[in-house]
Amino acid sequence: MSNTPTRDIREIIREEPLMHRPILRVLADGPLTVPEIAEALGRPADEVLFWVMGMRRYGMLAESKDPTDDGYFSYAAVGGGVPS
Amino acid sequence: MDHYDVLVVGSGIGGMESAIKLGDMGYKVLLVEKEGSVGGRVILLSKVFPTLDCASCITTPKMAATIHHPNITAMTYSEVMGIRRGGDGRFRASVRQKARYVDESACTGCQLCESACTVAVPDQFNADLIARRAAYIPFPQAVPKKAVIERAGTSPCIDNCPAGIKAHGYVSLIRSGKYEEAFQLVLDATPLVGSLGRACYAPCESGCTRGELEGPLPIRRLKRFVADRHYREMEGPGVTPAQPNGKRVAIVGSGPAGLTAAWQLARNGYEVKIFEAAEEPGGFLRYAIPAYRLPQDVVEQDIANVTALGVQIATNSPVSDLGALRRDGFDAVLLATGTPLSSGLGIPGEQLQGVVGGLDFLRGVRHGRAPDLHGRRVVVVGGGNVAMDAARTARRLGAETLVAYRRGREEMPAHQAESDDAAAEGVEFRFLAAPIAVVGDSAGRVQGLRCQRMELGQPDASGRRRPTPVPGSEFMLPCDEVIAAIGMLPDTASFEAALPIAADRSVKVDPHTLQSEIPYIFAAGDVVTGPTDIARAVGQGRRAAHMIDRWLTNRPLTGFHALDDRLAAVDTAEVLGRQRRYTRHDPLVADVQHAALPRDFAEIEPPMREDEALQGAGACLDCGVCSECGQCVAACPPSAIDLSMRERTFDAEVGAVVVSTGYKLFAADLKPEYGFGKYPNVITAMQMDRLIAPTRPFNTILRPGDGKVPERIAYVMCTGSRDKTVGNPLCSKICCMYSTKQNQLIMGTLPLADVTVHYMDVRAAGKRYEEFYQQAKDMGASYIKGRVAKITETENGNLILRYEDIENGGEIAEAEYDLVVLAVGVQPNRDPERLFLDEPLGLDDYYYVAEPNEDLNPGKTSIPGVFVAGAASGTKDIVDTILHAGAAVAQVAAHLEQENRTKKVPV
């Protein structure tokens, strides 16, 4: 499976601040699911989930009301989007 | 020493119950909890079985009662370091109260510090499913709801910086895209951001823990990155000085120490005037560091930070009478004149035409008086950085250049990068060559340098091997110019009458306060220390400014936290031990193209691109955890954050001890066949409890592999319990019921989800437990009897369980699921073993705290006066934990009353 984690969780989580701007950039055109963000960034979905949930926790992202038929929520940037 | 009746160690449900009941009885209780909130593990659960009561609803009243009880002193974020029994039978406990770095009385729990924090770490309160910040409130229902700043120590990069610049801080700010904030953090220490970004020898990088892996972060170049960006995009430093305080300070010398001191004092409202002997300000930055390393415009941009605050710089203004400055109305004087003199060679022929001091040579070139050296042969004598700069400058002026050094390459004081760069630019080296005479022609011009070959003996006081002459080994180095770069000296002759001057011509001051014998005169930088480097001079300038401010405001000359009161550096091994594996980050090395015969003074190191800066900063390991970026301090409305806080240790005398340290959960990766830690969609039941809880880390129950709402969920019971292969033969007692609880909650949250439980046998022995189990089955949970042998992963992240289906003929079957939950077992928490320093606390065969007479005296341990409450003595559900705590409380009361009667111990 493509998203088999090979990296230590601490290392993935440590990169969350680094990934804020790339994630906000790919969300600039509209909400995306975790696998869609992962594909846009070229990063494993399980790592993207850590980053997306961290950003959601601190108010940078918000989820869609309902999941897609495939069972995925979409996430949208909250507020100003990509910082200048 | 503080006195209490009882010490309760741990504030889970058993600890809180014990403390509250003892407090209700009138006993004075000291409760010590290692986390930042009371509540233990129960507060993190979704609901409790079999009632499905909300865990928060039943726990938060106890948490509040614990904290606010008049007879309980609850110390969170604290640890019991050891307990000894005194001669009177009572106990002396040593308690370490860790620093929260937050004033609890001021913190409102607003969490703005968390939002501002630039360091992300796994959230232990969410079972590592999500990031928290280094600044954090443990969980939403925390009691007390006060922030904690997690600091493991000073990051080595900061600890190594003699200027006290918070390298980790600006690296983490860059990582977060906060470039201007990063610039401002460096600016908080010194105005010389651009100069340090180019010419500092980066002791921060020498300390970088990444250096133990593949190589250090490019910390210096990251500083240059933010400086370049600021100077390109911003007008002025962006700093507003304090209101003028009416005091004036004169600074003699405008090198790194003087400029830094001026910056710090001007920011604090002082009127500062710098007196510079040269025709332009900058000192060493201006005239000693060649432009290919530090362009003039960068020096000017840095100096403009200082003048933007109103600092006056009078050039061509040498000062010889410091007292005159006082008479002119300056309240204090800082002497920061550096080491502008070149040391002489002390050999015959030194006065010949063509012999020049290293600093004089560099100064001349910087001031537009560069000699034409095309076709000329230059010998540079010395092995330090000035020698390297002189040699590379001579190359740029067209000379064939040779460095003669009396020791070997290993002993050269020049930084390795400098000597390597010199060699790359065509500078030749002659090691073990000591000059003994400069030879001239009849016109008095240099013809050559007579040298003697040396050999290295034993190390001298500097630690380097001492060179000794080889008899009869003299030889001549033909040359047209000799540049003597063997050392630098302060120029303090004019101050000798007023100030004590050392034999090496440095000014004698108190090394801590930098104050001289004349109270209003301070001295800093190389004029005090002898030749060092920019970062050390900056540190001296900061110190001098701090001390002058303290002196002029009649305060003790103490409190220089930037360098004097840092936390101990975090241990590199500890940092590296936080991860099991590391991804390689190839070190970012500047793409410097050295020309074998460089012809100009253009800057040779290219600027860092933004993507490089992010890549470089992204490799930071957050050694100290908190990066000291200062964002939380700026964000905190009540100014509650205080990074100068320090932990304290105190002793408490107690009559009895209750051990309520709870249990550990089985580490699921010790069953590698189940793939926890390898397959993201294999989680533990504790993680599932967090996903179900109202304060869940995700927006709903999602599988961690890709955020999908799971439709088919499997439970693997008895993971790490009833399993001799992992050393835990015991039944964990609570797994069946917590899994059944989760099954019901999942089916309530995700009505379309199928839940299947792979079990050996379900143990539902408890009040309404069997009914609870049947209810889960009635709701649709499937139960398959048989051990799961192995879990594998499919391409889409689903999981294949291979299991024995005992009730269907014992066939080996496989089933596919979206998500697998490992119902992990319970294990003893062995922390209590280290608590008792005089006599070992008895443990049972499975390492739980032993109750030697469990049947008749539950709660009593092997040590008289020490009791155990809750799961520390064996797995218990919440109801049994409460009951057991009640038993322990009764035992404590009986013990204390008996002690009162027999020993008349005051309580």
Interface residues (C-beta under 8 A of the other chain):
Chain A: M1 S2 N3 T4 P5 T6 R7 D8 I9 R10 E11 I13 R14 E15 E16 P17 L18 H20 R21 T33 V34 P35 A38 A45 D46 L49 F50 V52 M53 G54 R56 R57 Y58 G59 E63 P67 D70 G71 Y72 F73 P83
Chain B: E114 S115 T118 V119 A120 V121 P122 D128 L129 I130 A131 R133 S172 R175 S176 G177 R578 Q579 R580 R581 Y582 T583 L614 A617 G618 C620 L621 D622 G677 K678 Y679 P680 P697 F698 N699 T700 L702 P704 G705 D706 G707 K708 V709 P710 E711 E793 T794 E795 N796 G797
